[in-house]
Amino acid sequence: MKESSEKRYNFDKSRIDHLESDIGITYEVFFPDKPKDRLPYDNGFCRFTPVGYLRTKGGWFPLGYKVVTTELKSLGLRKNPTIMEFPVGEWIFETNKIQCGDKDWGGIWSALRKGSIKTLKQHCQDTWDMETRGFLVAIWNPVFANSYRIKSQGVMLLNEIA
């Protein structure tokens, strides 16, 4: 019998709050006040400690950050195509085969920490004169994570981060 995500993550009920997305949908979120209170995520492919979790009909999902073009498309870094579009409030999935690990083959890359948004936006501006936007995202089935980024099968853009 599979344990519920509520028991698996042992969320402190007093820290579950509500987040209204940029398109007006309200979600339950778990955002600890202090980094030491964050709960690790482990799905067998990777282990990392996200900034929080978001609950949708499918359960609890780790949160991270994503930088996209002003037209809400992928950035095309590392010679990846800029064909993926990311409408706010919709799950977007990688349709190609994904290679687990840090190789660029397949997957959607997100940042682990909010500070990475500023760094990546500045890099795009300085290198290609590209304007970008940063978002808080829910992450679907991560397959790789390190200290600053996460590769997953899908993401959902929630709120734009200034």
Secondary structure, 3 states (H helix, E strand, C coil): CCCCHHHHHCCCHHHEEEEECCCCCEEEEECCCCHHHCCCEECCCCEECCCCEEEECCEEEEEEEEEEECCCECCCHHHCCCCCECCCCCEEECCCCCCCCCCCCCCEEEECCCHHHHHHHHHHHHHHCCCEEEEEEEEEEEEEECCCEEEEEEEEEEEEEC
